[in-house]
Amino acid sequence: MVGKKHDYHACLSGRLTETKDPARIDEFWNSVVAAWYEGGKTDPTLTMIALSLDDGEIWASTGSTLKFGWEIAKANLNPEKTPDVGVHRQIRFA
C-alpha cells in the first residue's frame, strides 16, 4: 500500500482463506452486490476471502524532498549506508 502523497508505504503479510459462510455473506450483502450475482447469495461464483494478518511493516517518509534526495545520494555513495528518510516500524498481529 502507498499513501496518496507517497508519504507512507505499508506491506502486510498473512493468509488468505476462502469462505462460503452464509452469516458473512449476509453481513456484506446489498443491492449493489446482488447486481453482480444472478444466483443471489448462493451463486456458485460468489466467494468471500478472509485475510488473517501475521505481520507488517510501515514506512512514513519525510515531508522534505531535499532531505529525501540528500539521504538517497549519501546511500548511493556508500553501499553500507541506508537512507534515513523517515520512520520505519514492524508490526506483529496476534
PDB file of N, CA, C and O in Angstrom, chain B, residues numbered from 101:
ATOM      1  N   MET B 101       0.838  -1.175   0.000  1.00  0.00           N
ATOM      2  CA  MET B 101       0.000   0.000   0.000  1.00  0.00           C
ATOM      3  C   MET B 101       0.884   1.240   0.000  1.00  0.00           C
ATOM      4  O   MET B 101       1.969   1.258   0.583  1.00  0.00           O
ATOM      5  N   VAL B 102       0.396   2.257  -0.661  1.00  0.00           N
ATOM      6  CA  VAL B 102       1.109   3.522  -0.723  1.00  0.00           C
ATOM      7  C   VAL B 102       0.112   4.642  -0.467  1.00  0.00           C
ATOM      8  O   VAL B 102      -0.992   4.625  -1.011  1.00  0.00           O
ATOM      9  N   GLY B 103       0.489   5.608   0.350  1.00  0.00           N
ATOM     10  CA  GLY B 103      -0.369   6.755   0.617  1.00  0.00           C
ATOM     11  C   GLY B 103      -0.542   7.607  -0.635  1.00  0.00           C
ATOM     12  O   GLY B 103       0.296   7.564  -1.536  1.00  0.00           O
ATOM     13  N   LYS B 104      -1.616   8.375  -0.695  1.00  0.00           N
ATOM     14  CA  LYS B 104      -1.902   9.217  -1.863  1.00  0.00           C
ATOM     15  C   LYS B 104      -0.746  10.150  -2.198  1.00  0.00           C
ATOM     16  O   LYS B 104      -0.458  10.390  -3.371  1.00  0.00           O
ATOM     17  N   LYS B 105      -0.091  10.667  -1.186  1.00  0.00           N
ATOM     18  CA  LYS B 105       1.025  11.588  -1.407  1.00  0.00           C
ATOM     19  C   LYS B 105       2.373  10.875  -1.347  1.00  0.00           C
ATOM     20  O   LYS B 105       3.421  11.520  -1.299  1.00  0.00           O
ATOM     21  N   HIS B 106       2.343   9.559  -1.350  1.00  0.00           N
ATOM     22  CA  HIS B 106       3.550   8.733  -1.243  1.00  0.00           C
ATOM     23  C   HIS B 106       4.326   9.047   0.028  1.00  0.00           C
ATOM     24  O   HIS B 106       5.548   8.910   0.063  1.00  0.00           O
ATOM     25  N   ASP B 107       3.615   9.472   1.078  1.00  0.00           N
ATOM     26  CA  ASP B 107       4.262   9.800   2.337  1.00  0.00           C
ATOM     27  C   ASP B 107       4.310   8.610   3.290  1.00  0.00           C
ATOM     28  O   ASP B 107       4.958   8.671   4.335  1.00  0.00           O
ATOM     29  N   TYR B 108       3.635   7.546   2.934  1.00  0.00           N
ATOM     30  CA  TYR B 108       3.792   6.319   3.706  1.00  0.00           C
ATOM     31  C   TYR B 108       3.640   5.113   2.786  1.00  0.00           C
ATOM     32  O   TYR B 108       2.960   5.156   1.760  1.00  0.00           O
ATOM     33  N   HIS B 109       4.298   4.047   3.196  1.00  0.00           N
ATOM     34  CA  HIS B 109       4.215   2.767   2.487  1.00  0.00           C
ATOM     35  C   HIS B 109       3.967   1.697   3.538  1.00  0.00           C
ATOM     36  O   HIS B 109       4.461   1.796   4.661  1.00  0.00           O
ATOM     37  N   ALA B 110       3.214   0.692   3.178  1.00  0.00           N
ATOM     38  CA  ALA B 110       2.948  -0.400   4.102  1.00  0.00           C
ATOM     39  C   ALA B 110       2.987  -1.723   3.352  1.00  0.00           C
ATOM     40  O   ALA B 110       2.601  -1.804   2.186  1.00  0.00           O
ATOM     41  N   CYS B 111       3.449  -2.740   4.028  1.00  0.00           N
ATOM     42  CA  CYS B 111       3.497  -4.087   3.482  1.00  0.00           C
ATOM     43  C   CYS B 111       2.920  -5.013   4.549  1.00  0.00           C
ATOM     44  O   CYS B 111       3.425  -5.048   5.672  1.00  0.00           O
ATOM     45  N   LEU B 112       1.883  -5.754   4.219  1.00  0.00           N
ATOM     46  CA  LEU B 112       1.230  -6.660   5.159  1.00  0.00           C
ATOM     47  C   LEU B 112       1.330  -8.080   4.638  1.00  0.00           C
ATOM     48  O   LEU B 112       1.252  -8.312   3.431  1.00  0.00           O
ATOM     49  N   SER B 113       1.502  -9.034   5.547  1.00  0.00           N
ATOM     50  CA  SER B 113       1.532 -10.435   5.124  1.00  0.00           C
ATOM     51  C   SER B 113       0.655 -11.271   6.046  1.00  0.00           C
ATOM     52  O   SER B 113       0.475 -10.964   7.224  1.00  0.00           O
ATOM     53  N   GLY B 114       0.125 -12.324   5.474  1.00  0.00           N
ATOM     54  CA  GLY B 114      -0.758 -13.219   6.215  1.00  0.00           C
ATOM     55  C   GLY B 114      -1.304 -14.294   5.305  1.00  0.00           C
ATOM     56  O   GLY B 114      -0.737 -14.576   4.249  1.00  0.00           O
ATOM     57  N   ARG B 115      -2.409 -14.897   5.717  1.00  0.00           N
ATOM     58  CA  ARG B 115      -3.015 -15.994   4.962  1.00  0.00           C
ATOM     59  C   ARG B 115      -4.375 -15.573   4.430  1.00  0.00           C
ATOM     60  O   ARG B 115      -5.178 -14.971   5.143  1.00  0.00           O
ATOM     61  N   LEU B 116      -4.622 -15.900   3.162  1.00  0.00           N
ATOM     62  CA  LEU B 116      -5.936 -15.707   2.565  1.00  0.00           C
ATOM     63  C   LEU B 116      -6.667 -17.037   2.600  1.00  0.00           C
ATOM     64  O   LEU B 116      -6.113 -18.072   2.228  1.00  0.00           O
ATOM     65  N   THR B 117      -7.919 -17.002   3.052  1.00  0.00           N
ATOM     66  CA  THR B 117      -8.731 -18.212   3.049  1.00  0.00           C
ATOM     67  C   THR B 117     -10.090 -17.907   2.427  1.00  0.00           C
ATOM     68  O   THR B 117     -10.645 -16.822   2.604  1.00  0.00           O
ATOM     69  N   GLU B 118     -10.608 -18.884   1.698  1.00  0.00           N
ATOM     70  CA  GLU B 118     -11.922 -18.754   1.072  1.00  0.00           C
ATOM     71  C   GLU B 118     -12.984 -19.207   2.064  1.00  0.00           C
ATOM     72  O   GLU B 118     -12.795 -20.184   2.789  1.00  0.00           O
ATOM     73  N   THR B 119     -14.099 -18.489   2.088  1.00  0.00           N
ATOM     74  CA  THR B 119     -15.200 -18.890   2.957  1.00  0.00           C
ATOM     75  C   THR B 119     -16.528 -18.726   2.220  1.00  0.00           C
ATOM     76  O   THR B 119     -16.692 -17.815   1.408  1.00  0.00           O
ATOM     77  N   LYS B 120     -17.451 -19.602   2.509  1.00  0.00           N
ATOM     78  CA  LYS B 120     -18.810 -19.510   1.958  1.00  0.00           C
ATOM     79  C   LYS B 120     -19.805 -19.359   3.111  1.00  0.00           C
ATOM     80  O   LYS B 120     -20.978 -19.708   2.976  1.00  0.00           O
ATOM     81  N   ASP B 121     -19.330 -18.840   4.240  1.00  0.00           N
ATOM     82  CA  ASP B 121     -20.143 -18.690   5.448  1.00  0.00           C
ATOM     83  C   ASP B 121     -21.344 -17.784   5.179  1.00  0.00           C
ATOM     84  O   ASP B 121     -21.167 -16.600   4.891  1.00  0.00           O
ATOM     85  N   PRO B 122     -22.574 -18.328   5.270  1.00  0.00           N
ATOM     86  CA  PRO B 122     -23.769 -17.519   4.998  1.00  0.00           C
ATOM     87  C   PRO B 122     -23.888 -16.273   5.883  1.00  0.00           C
ATOM     88  O   PRO B 122     -24.385 -15.241   5.433  1.00  0.00           O
ATOM     89  N   ALA B 123     -23.443 -16.363   7.118  1.00  0.00           N
ATOM     90  CA  ALA B 123     -23.525 -15.199   8.018  1.00  0.00           C
ATOM     91  C   ALA B 123     -22.632 -14.060   7.508  1.00  0.00           C
ATOM     92  O   ALA B 123     -23.021 -12.894   7.568  1.00  0.00           O
ATOM     93  N   ARG B 124     -21.445 -14.394   7.010  1.00  0.00           N
ATOM     94  CA  ARG B 124     -20.532 -13.367   6.478  1.00  0.00           C
ATOM     95  C   ARG B 124     -21.099 -12.781   5.179  1.00  0.00           C
ATOM     96  O   ARG B 124     -21.000 -11.578   4.936  1.00  0.00           O
ATOM     97  N   ILE B 125     -21.694 -13.646   4.348  1.00  0.00           N
ATOM     98  CA  ILE B 125     -22.304 -13.163   3.113  1.00  0.00           C
ATOM     99  C   ILE B 125     -23.442 -12.200   3.451  1.00  0.00           C
ATOM    100  O   ILE B 125     -23.544 -11.133   2.846  1.00  0.00           O
ATOM    101  N   ASP B 126     -24.290 -12.560   4.402  1.00  0.00           N
ATOM    102  CA  ASP B 126     -25.391 -11.684   4.831  1.00  0.00           C
ATOM    103  C   ASP B 126     -24.870 -10.325   5.308  1.00  0.00           C
ATOM    104  O   ASP B 126     -25.486  -9.291   5.047  1.00  0.00           O
ATOM    105  N   GLU B 127     -23.744 -10.337   6.000  1.00  0.00           N
ATOM    106  CA  GLU B 127     -23.180  -9.115   6.560  1.00  0.00           C
ATOM    107  C   GLU B 127     -22.833  -8.083   5.472  1.00  0.00           C
ATOM    108  O   GLU B 127     -22.985  -6.879   5.676  1.00  0.00           O
ATOM    109  N   PHE B 128     -22.372  -8.571   4.328  1.00  0.00           N
ATOM    110  CA  PHE B 128     -21.929  -7.671   3.269  1.00  0.00           C
ATOM    111  C   PHE B 128     -22.894  -7.575   2.094  1.00  0.00           C
ATOM    112  O   PHE B 128     -22.665  -6.797   1.168  1.00  0.00           O
ATOM    113  N   TRP B 129     -23.980  -8.364   2.123  1.00  0.00           N
ATOM    114  CA  TRP B 129     -24.914  -8.393   1.001  1.00  0.00           C
ATOM    115  C   TRP B 129     -25.720  -7.097   0.928  1.00  0.00           C
ATOM    116  O   TRP B 129     -26.213  -6.598   1.939  1.00  0.00           O
ATOM    117  N   ASN B 130     -25.842  -6.567  -0.282  1.00  0.00           N
ATOM    118  CA  ASN B 130     -26.684  -5.401  -0.510  1.00  0.00           C
ATOM    119  C   ASN B 130     -27.088  -5.394  -1.985  1.00  0.00           C
ATOM    120  O   ASN B 130     -26.705  -6.295  -2.731  1.00  0.00           O
ATOM    121  N   SER B 131     -27.848  -4.402  -2.409  1.00  0.00           N
ATOM    122  CA  SER B 131     -28.357  -4.371  -3.786  1.00  0.00           C
ATOM    123  C   SER B 131     -27.237  -4.217  -4.817  1.00  0.00           C
ATOM    124  O   SER B 131     -27.369  -4.696  -5.943  1.00  0.00           O
ATOM    125  N   VAL B 132     -26.157  -3.569  -4.453  1.00  0.00           N
ATOM    126  CA  VAL B 132     -25.034  -3.423  -5.383  1.00  0.00           C
ATOM    127  C   VAL B 132     -24.374  -4.780  -5.621  1.00  0.00           C
ATOM    128  O   VAL B 132     -24.112  -5.151  -6.765  1.00  0.00           O
ATOM    129  N   VAL B 133     -24.107  -5.514  -4.554  1.00  0.00           N
ATOM    130  CA  VAL B 133     -23.509  -6.847  -4.685  1.00  0.00           C
ATOM    131  C   VAL B 133     -24.460  -7.772  -5.439  1.00  0.00           C
ATOM    132  O   VAL B 133     -24.025  -8.537  -6.300  1.00  0.00           O
ATOM    133  N   ALA B 134     -25.749  -7.708  -5.126  1.00  0.00           N
ATOM    134  CA  ALA B 134     -26.745  -8.565  -5.768  1.00  0.00           C
ATOM    135  C   ALA B 134     -26.762  -8.387  -7.282  1.00  0.00           C
ATOM    136  O   ALA B 134     -27.051  -9.335  -8.012  1.00  0.00           O
ATOM    137  N   ALA B 135     -26.459  -7.189  -7.758  1.00  0.00           N
ATOM    138  CA  ALA B 135     -26.457  -6.928  -9.195  1.00  0.00           C
ATOM    139  C   ALA B 135     -25.408  -7.749  -9.941  1.00  0.00           C
ATOM    140  O   ALA B 135     -25.526  -7.952 -11.150  1.00  0.00           O
ATOM    141  N   TRP B 136     -24.393  -8.217  -9.238  1.00  0.00           N
ATOM    142  CA  TRP B 136     -23.315  -8.970  -9.877  1.00  0.00           C
ATOM    143  C   TRP B 136     -23.532 -10.475  -9.858  1.00  0.00           C
ATOM    144  O   TRP B 136     -22.841 -11.200 -10.573  1.00  0.00           O
ATOM    145  N   TYR B 137     -24.477 -10.964  -9.057  1.00  0.00           N
ATOM    146  CA  TYR B 137     -24.641 -12.413  -8.879  1.00  0.00           C
ATOM    147  C   TYR B 137     -26.063 -12.843  -9.186  1.00  0.00           C
ATOM    148  O   TYR B 137     -26.971 -12.633  -8.383  1.00  0.00           O
ATOM    149  N   GLU B 138     -26.256 -13.455 -10.369  1.00  0.00           N
ATOM    150  CA  GLU B 138     -27.583 -13.902 -10.799  1.00  0.00           C
ATOM    151  C   GLU B 138     -28.199 -14.898  -9.828  1.00  0.00           C
ATOM    152  O   GLU B 138     -29.411 -14.888  -9.608  1.00  0.00           O
ATOM    153  N   GLY B 139     -27.374 -15.754  -9.250  1.00  0.00           N
ATOM    154  CA  GLY B 139     -27.862 -16.789  -8.345  1.00  0.00           C
ATOM    155  C   GLY B 139     -28.061 -16.322  -6.919  1.00  0.00           C
ATOM    156  O   GLY B 139     -28.299 -17.134  -6.025  1.00  0.00           O
ATOM    157  N   GLY B 140     -27.966 -15.006  -6.695  1.00  0.00           N
ATOM    158  CA  GLY B 140     -28.144 -14.478  -5.347  1.00  0.00           C
ATOM    159  C   GLY B 140     -27.038 -14.910  -4.412  1.00  0.00           C
ATOM    160  O   GLY B 140     -25.899 -15.124  -4.828  1.00  0.00           O
ATOM    161  N   LYS B 141     -27.384 -15.036  -3.149  1.00  0.00           N
ATOM    162  CA  LYS B 141     -26.396 -15.361  -2.113  1.00  0.00           C
ATOM    163  C   LYS B 141     -25.809 -16.759  -2.244  1.00  0.00           C
ATOM    164  O   LYS B 141     -24.781 -17.062  -1.638  1.00  0.00           O
ATOM    165  N   THR B 142     -26.463 -17.621  -3.040  1.00  0.00           N
ATOM    166  CA  THR B 142     -25.943 -18.981  -3.229  1.00  0.00           C
ATOM    167  C   THR B 142     -25.291 -19.158  -4.600  1.00  0.00           C
ATOM    168  O   THR B 142     -25.003 -20.284  -5.004  1.00  0.00           O
ATOM    169  N   ASP B 143     -25.059 -18.074  -5.310  1.00  0.00           N
ATOM    170  CA  ASP B 143     -24.407 -18.137  -6.624  1.00  0.00           C
ATOM    171  C   ASP B 143     -23.053 -18.840  -6.480  1.00  0.00           C
ATOM    172  O   ASP B 143     -22.272 -18.492  -5.595  1.00  0.00           O
ATOM    173  N   PRO B 144     -22.765 -19.825  -7.339  1.00  0.00           N
ATOM    174  CA  PRO B 144     -21.506 -20.575  -7.210  1.00  0.00           C
ATOM    175  C   PRO B 144     -20.251 -19.732  -7.459  1.00  0.00           C
ATOM    176  O   PRO B 144     -19.154 -20.129  -7.067  1.00  0.00           O
ATOM    177  N   THR B 145     -20.403 -18.583  -8.102  1.00  0.00           N
ATOM    178  CA  THR B 145     -19.228 -17.738  -8.343  1.00  0.00           C
ATOM    179  C   THR B 145     -18.967 -16.744  -7.210  1.00  0.00           C
ATOM    180  O   THR B 145     -17.949 -16.052  -7.218  1.00  0.00           O
ATOM    181  N   LEU B 146     -19.866 -16.670  -6.249  1.00  0.00           N
ATOM    182  CA  LEU B 146     -19.685 -15.767  -5.107  1.00  0.00           C
ATOM    183  C   LEU B 146     -18.682 -16.369  -4.135  1.00  0.00           C
ATOM    184  O   LEU B 146     -18.859 -17.488  -3.654  1.00  0.00           O
ATOM    185  N   THR B 147     -17.645 -15.626  -3.857  1.00  0.00           N
ATOM    186  CA  THR B 147     -16.610 -16.102  -2.943  1.00  0.00           C
ATOM    187  C   THR B 147     -16.231 -14.987  -1.985  1.00  0.00           C
ATOM    188  O   THR B 147     -15.988 -13.855  -2.402  1.00  0.00           O
ATOM    189  N   MET B 148     -16.181 -15.303  -0.730  1.00  0.00           N
ATOM    190  CA  MET B 148     -15.695 -14.368   0.284  1.00  0.00           C
ATOM    191  C   MET B 148     -14.268 -14.792   0.627  1.00  0.00           C
ATOM    192  O   MET B 148     -13.980 -15.982   0.758  1.00  0.00           O
ATOM    193  N   ILE B 149     -13.390 -13.818   0.769  1.00  0.00           N
ATOM    194  CA  ILE B 149     -11.997 -14.098   1.113  1.00  0.00           C
ATOM    195  C   ILE B 149     -11.666 -13.375   2.412  1.00  0.00           C
ATOM    196  O   ILE B 149     -11.948 -12.187   2.571  1.00  0.00           O
ATOM    197  N   ALA B 150     -11.065 -14.114   3.331  1.00  0.00           N
ATOM    198  CA  ALA B 150     -10.653 -13.535   4.614  1.00  0.00           C
ATOM    199  C   ALA B 150      -9.131 -13.447   4.660  1.00  0.00           C
ATOM    200  O   ALA B 150      -8.437 -14.390   4.281  1.00  0.00           O
ATOM    201  N   LEU B 151      -8.618 -12.317   5.122  1.00  0.00           N
ATOM    202  CA  LEU B 151      -7.182 -12.129   5.294  1.00  0.00           C
ATOM    203  C   LEU B 151      -6.867 -12.139   6.780  1.00  0.00           C
ATOM    204  O   LEU B 151      -7.322 -11.274   7.528  1.00  0.00           O
ATOM    205  N   SER B 152      -6.089 -13.119   7.197  1.00  0.00           N
ATOM    206  CA  SER B 152      -5.621 -13.204   8.586  1.00  0.00           C
ATOM    207  C   SER B 152      -4.191 -12.685   8.605  1.00  0.00           C
ATOM    208  O   SER B 152      -3.276 -13.344   8.111  1.00  0.00           O
ATOM    209  N   LEU B 153      -4.006 -11.513   9.172  1.00  0.00           N
ATOM    210  CA  LEU B 153      -2.690 -10.874   9.160  1.00  0.00           C
ATOM    211  C   LEU B 153      -1.745 -11.496  10.179  1.00  0.00           C
ATOM    212  O   LEU B 153      -2.136 -11.806  11.304  1.00  0.00           O
ATOM    213  N   ASP B 154      -0.493 -11.671   9.764  1.00  0.00           N
ATOM    214  CA  ASP B 154       0.562 -12.152  10.659  1.00  0.00           C
ATOM    215  C   ASP B 154       1.464 -10.996  11.090  1.00  0.00           C
ATOM    216  O   ASP B 154       1.720 -10.798  12.278  1.00  0.00           O
ATOM    217  N   ASP B 155       1.935 -10.248  10.109  1.00  0.00           N
ATOM    218  CA  ASP B 155       2.828  -9.145  10.419  1.00  0.00           C
ATOM    219  C   ASP B 155       2.788  -8.102   9.310  1.00  0.00           C
ATOM    220  O   ASP B 155       2.151  -8.292   8.274  1.00  0.00           O
ATOM    221  N   GLY B 156       3.479  -7.010   9.550  1.00  0.00           N
ATOM    222  CA  GLY B 156       3.538  -5.948   8.566  1.00  0.00           C
ATOM    223  C   GLY B 156       4.644  -4.975   8.887  1.00  0.00           C
ATOM    224  O   GLY B 156       5.237  -5.008   9.966  1.00  0.00           O
ATOM    225  N   GLU B 157       4.911  -4.107   7.929  1.00  0.00           N
ATOM    226  CA  GLU B 157       5.889  -3.049   8.123  1.00  0.00           C
ATOM    227  C   GLU B 157       5.308  -1.765   7.556  1.00  0.00           C
ATOM    228  O   GLU B 157       4.585  -1.779   6.560  1.00  0.00           O
ATOM    229  N   ILE B 158       5.634  -0.658   8.205  1.00  0.00           N
ATOM    230  CA  ILE B 158       5.149   0.654   7.787  1.00  0.00           C
ATOM    231  C   ILE B 158       6.346   1.602   7.711  1.00  0.00           C
ATOM    232  O   ILE B 158       7.195   1.635   8.602  1.00  0.00           O
ATOM    233  N   TRP B 159       6.387   2.372   6.621  1.00  0.00           N
ATOM    234  CA  TRP B 159       7.397   3.398   6.441  1.00  0.00           C
ATOM    235  C   TRP B 159       6.680   4.730   6.266  1.00  0.00           C
ATOM    236  O   TRP B 159       5.847   4.867   5.370  1.00  0.00           O
ATOM    237  N   ALA B 160       6.987   5.704   7.100  1.00  0.00           N
ATOM    238  CA  ALA B 160       6.441   7.057   6.964  1.00  0.00           C
ATOM    239  C   ALA B 160       7.594   7.953   6.522  1.00  0.00           C
ATOM    240  O   ALA B 160       8.565   8.132   7.257  1.00  0.00           O
ATOM    241  N   SER B 161       7.484   8.507   5.333  1.00  0.00           N
ATOM    242  CA  SER B 161       8.584   9.269   4.735  1.00  0.00           C
ATOM    243  C   SER B 161       8.603  10.711   5.222  1.00  0.00           C
ATOM    244  O   SER B 161       7.595  11.255   5.673  1.00  0.00           O
ATOM    245  N   THR B 162       9.766  11.300   5.115  1.00  0.00           N
ATOM    246  CA  THR B 162       9.932  12.704   5.444  1.00  0.00           C
ATOM    247  C   THR B 162       9.145  13.566   4.463  1.00  0.00           C
ATOM    248  O   THR B 162       8.966  13.184   3.306  1.00  0.00           O
ATOM    249  N   GLY B 163       8.686  14.697   4.906  1.00  0.00           N
ATOM    250  CA  GLY B 163       7.959  15.610   4.033  1.00  0.00           C
ATOM    251  C   GLY B 163       8.884  16.491   3.203  1.00  0.00           C
ATOM    252  O   GLY B 163       8.416  17.248   2.352  1.00  0.00           O
ATOM    253  N   SER B 164      10.179  16.402   3.437  1.00  0.00           N
ATOM    254  CA  SER B 164      11.139  17.258   2.745  1.00  0.00           C
ATOM    255  C   SER B 164      11.761  16.534   1.560  1.00  0.00           C
ATOM    256  O   SER B 164      12.449  15.529   1.738  1.00  0.00           O
ATOM    257  N   THR B 165      11.525  17.035   0.352  1.00  0.00           N
ATOM    258  CA  THR B 165      12.132  16.405  -0.825  1.00  0.00           C
ATOM    259  C   THR B 165      13.639  16.624  -0.836  1.00  0.00           C
ATOM    260  O   THR B 165      14.377  15.790  -1.360  1.00  0.00           O
ATOM    261  N   LEU B 166      14.110  17.737  -0.264  1.00  0.00           N
ATOM    262  CA  LEU B 166      15.540  17.998  -0.187  1.00  0.00           C
ATOM    263  C   LEU B 166      16.232  16.970   0.707  1.00  0.00           C
ATOM    264  O   LEU B 166      17.263  16.408   0.337  1.00  0.00           O
ATOM    265  N   LYS B 167      15.652  16.727   1.896  1.00  0.00           N
ATOM    266  CA  LYS B 167      16.234  15.722   2.805  1.00  0.00           C
ATOM    267  C   LYS B 167      16.189  14.348   2.166  1.00  0.00           C
ATOM    268  O   LYS B 167      17.152  13.588   2.273  1.00  0.00           O
ATOM    269  N   PHE B 168      15.090  14.012   1.503  1.00  0.00           N
ATOM    270  CA  PHE B 168      14.954  12.714   0.844  1.00  0.00           C
ATOM    271  C   PHE B 168      16.070  12.552  -0.201  1.00  0.00           C
ATOM    272  O   PHE B 168      16.755  11.529  -0.228  1.00  0.00           O
ATOM    273  N   GLY B 169      16.243  13.561  -1.052  1.00  0.00           N
ATOM    274  CA  GLY B 169      17.286  13.495  -2.083  1.00  0.00           C
ATOM    275  C   GLY B 169      18.675  13.362  -1.498  1.00  0.00           C
ATOM    276  O   GLY B 169      19.497  12.597  -2.003  1.00  0.00           O
ATOM    277  N   TRP B 170      18.943  14.112  -0.422  1.00  0.00           N
ATOM    278  CA  TRP B 170      20.252  14.054   0.247  1.00  0.00           C
ATOM    279  C   TRP B 170      20.517  12.659   0.801  1.00  0.00           C
ATOM    280  O   TRP B 170      21.613  12.125   0.632  1.00  0.00           O
ATOM    281  N   GLU B 171      19.539  12.074   1.450  1.00  0.00           N
ATOM    282  CA  GLU B 171      19.706  10.737   2.026  1.00  0.00           C
ATOM    283  C   GLU B 171      19.914   9.678   0.944  1.00  0.00           C
ATOM    284  O   GLU B 171      20.722   8.765   1.119  1.00  0.00           O
ATOM    285  N   ILE B 172      19.198   9.793  -0.163  1.00  0.00           N
ATOM    286  CA  ILE B 172      19.368   8.842  -1.263  1.00  0.00           C
ATOM    287  C   ILE B 172      20.758   8.981  -1.867  1.00  0.00           C
ATOM    288  O   ILE B 172      21.414   7.979  -2.153  1.00  0.00           O
ATOM    289  N   ALA B 173      21.215  10.223  -2.065  1.00  0.00           N
ATOM    290  CA  ALA B 173      22.552  10.453  -2.616  1.00  0.00           C
ATOM    291  C   ALA B 173      23.625   9.856  -1.706  1.00  0.00           C
ATOM    292  O   ALA B 173      24.540   9.191  -2.193  1.00  0.00           O
ATOM    293  N   LYS B 174      23.530  10.081  -0.390  1.00  0.00           N
ATOM    294  CA  LYS B 174      24.511   9.526   0.549  1.00  0.00           C
ATOM    295  C   LYS B 174      24.522   8.008   0.492  1.00  0.00           C
ATOM    296  O   LYS B 174      25.588   7.394   0.514  1.00  0.00           O
ATOM    297  N   ALA B 175      23.340   7.395   0.418  1.00  0.00           N
ATOM    298  CA  ALA B 175      23.254   5.931   0.393  1.00  0.00           C
ATOM    299  C   ALA B 175      23.844   5.369  -0.900  1.00  0.00           C
ATOM    300  O   ALA B 175      24.441   4.292  -0.890  1.00  0.00           O
ATOM    301  N   ASN B 176      23.682   6.086  -2.004  1.00  0.00           N
ATOM    302  CA  ASN B 176      24.249   5.614  -3.272  1.00  0.00           C
ATOM    303  C   ASN B 176      25.770   5.734  -3.306  1.00  0.00           C
ATOM    304  O   ASN B 176      26.433   4.995  -4.033  1.00  0.00           O
ATOM    305  N   LEU B 177      26.326   6.659  -2.525  1.00  0.00           N
ATOM    306  CA  LEU B 177      27.776   6.818  -2.464  1.00  0.00           C
ATOM    307  C   LEU B 177      28.436   5.848  -1.487  1.00  0.00           C
ATOM    308  O   LEU B 177      29.630   5.570  -1.590  1.00  0.00           O
ATOM    309  N   ASN B 178      27.656   5.338  -0.543  1.00  0.00           N
ATOM    310  CA  ASN B 178      28.191   4.425   0.474  1.00  0.00           C
ATOM    311  C   ASN B 178      27.309   3.185   0.536  1.00  0.00           C
ATOM    312  O   ASN B 178      26.192   3.260   1.048  1.00  0.00           O
ATOM    313  N   PRO B 179      27.779   2.041   0.026  1.00  0.00           N
ATOM    314  CA  PRO B 179      26.945   0.837  -0.007  1.00  0.00           C
ATOM    315  C   PRO B 179      26.533   0.314   1.377  1.00  0.00           C
ATOM    316  O   PRO B 179      25.616  -0.500   1.484  1.00  0.00           O
ATOM    317  N   GLU B 180      27.204   0.778   2.428  1.00  0.00           N
ATOM    318  CA  GLU B 180      26.852   0.344   3.784  1.00  0.00           C
ATOM    319  C   GLU B 180      25.842   1.275   4.442  1.00  0.00           C
ATOM    320  O   GLU B 180      25.403   1.023   5.564  1.00  0.00           O
ATOM    321  N   LYS B 181      25.474   2.342   3.754  1.00  0.00           N
ATOM    322  CA  LYS B 181      24.549   3.338   4.302  1.00  0.00           C
ATOM    323  C   LYS B 181      23.132   3.083   3.802  1.00  0.00           C
ATOM    324  O   LYS B 181      22.913   2.868   2.610  1.00  0.00           O
ATOM    325  N   THR B 182      22.174   3.108   4.722  1.00  0.00           N
ATOM    326  CA  THR B 182      20.753   3.026   4.381  1.00  0.00           C
ATOM    327  C   THR B 182      20.162   4.423   4.530  1.00  0.00           C
ATOM    328  O   THR B 182      20.427   5.099   5.523  1.00  0.00           O
ATOM    329  N   PRO B 183      19.367   4.865   3.561  1.00  0.00           N
ATOM    330  CA  PRO B 183      18.806   6.223   3.670  1.00  0.00           C
ATOM    331  C   PRO B 183      17.903   6.375   4.888  1.00  0.00           C
ATOM    332  O   PRO B 183      17.084   5.503   5.179  1.00  0.00           O
ATOM    333  N   ASP B 184      18.060   7.494   5.598  1.00  0.00           N
ATOM    334  CA  ASP B 184      17.202   7.828   6.734  1.00  0.00           C
ATOM    335  C   ASP B 184      16.164   8.824   6.236  1.00  0.00           C
ATOM    336  O   ASP B 184      16.384  10.034   6.287  1.00  0.00           O
ATOM    337  N   VAL B 185      15.030   8.314   5.751  1.00  0.00           N
ATOM    338  CA  VAL B 185      14.023   9.185   5.149  1.00  0.00           C
ATOM    339  C   VAL B 185      12.729   9.242   5.946  1.00  0.00           C
ATOM    340  O   VAL B 185      11.721   9.747   5.451  1.00  0.00           O
ATOM    341  N   GLY B 186      12.744   8.739   7.156  1.00  0.00           N
ATOM    342  CA  GLY B 186      11.535   8.789   7.969  1.00  0.00           C
ATOM    343  C   GLY B 186      11.508   7.690   9.009  1.00  0.00           C
ATOM    344  O   GLY B 186      12.550   7.241   9.487  1.00  0.00           O
ATOM    345  N   VAL B 187      10.308   7.263   9.355  1.00  0.00           N
ATOM    346  CA  VAL B 187      10.092   6.281  10.409  1.00  0.00           C
ATOM    347  C   VAL B 187       9.774   4.924   9.799  1.00  0.00           C
ATOM    348  O   VAL B 187       9.032   4.834   8.820  1.00  0.00           O
ATOM    349  N   HIS B 188      10.333   3.875  10.376  1.00  0.00           N
ATOM    350  CA  HIS B 188      10.066   2.510   9.950  1.00  0.00           C
ATOM    351  C   HIS B 188       9.673   1.694  11.182  1.00  0.00           C
ATOM    352  O   HIS B 188      10.383   1.702  12.187  1.00  0.00           O
ATOM    353  N   ARG B 189       8.549   0.997  11.104  1.00  0.00           N
ATOM    354  CA  ARG B 189       8.096   0.163  12.218  1.00  0.00           C
ATOM    355  C   ARG B 189       7.659  -1.199  11.719  1.00  0.00           C
ATOM    356  O   ARG B 189       7.080  -1.327  10.640  1.00  0.00           O
ATOM    357  N   GLN B 190       7.944  -2.212  12.516  1.00  0.00           N
ATOM    358  CA  GLN B 190       7.440  -3.560  12.252  1.00  0.00           C
ATOM    359  C   GLN B 190       6.293  -3.842  13.191  1.00  0.00           C
ATOM    360  O   GLN B 190       6.312  -3.432  14.352  1.00  0.00           O
ATOM    361  N   ILE B 191       5.285  -4.551  12.684  1.00  0.00           N
ATOM    362  CA  ILE B 191       4.075  -4.832  13.468  1.00  0.00           C
ATOM    363  C   ILE B 191       3.800  -6.322  13.438  1.00  0.00           C
ATOM    364  O   ILE B 191       3.882  -6.955  12.385  1.00  0.00           O
ATOM    365  N   ARG B 192       3.472  -6.888  14.602  1.00  0.00           N
ATOM    366  CA  ARG B 192       3.047  -8.293  14.696  1.00  0.00           C
ATOM    367  C   ARG B 192       1.595  -8.308  15.110  1.00  0.00           C
ATOM    368  O   ARG B 192       1.216  -7.622  16.059  1.00  0.00           O
ATOM    369  N   PHE B 193       0.769  -9.081  14.414  1.00  0.00           N
ATOM    370  CA  PHE B 193      -0.634  -9.215  14.745  1.00  0.00           C
ATOM    371  C   PHE B 193      -0.835 -10.520  15.499  1.00  0.00           C
ATOM    372  O   PHE B 193      -0.351 -11.571  15.080  1.00  0.00           O
ATOM    373  N   ALA B 194      -1.543 -10.447  16.599  1.00  0.00           N
ATOM    374  CA  ALA B 194      -1.756 -11.650  17.413  1.00  0.00           C
ATOM    375  C   ALA B 194      -3.070 -12.317  17.058  1.00  0.00           C
ATOM    376  O   ALA B 194      -3.419 -13.343  17.641  1.00  0.00           O
TER     377      ALA B 194
END
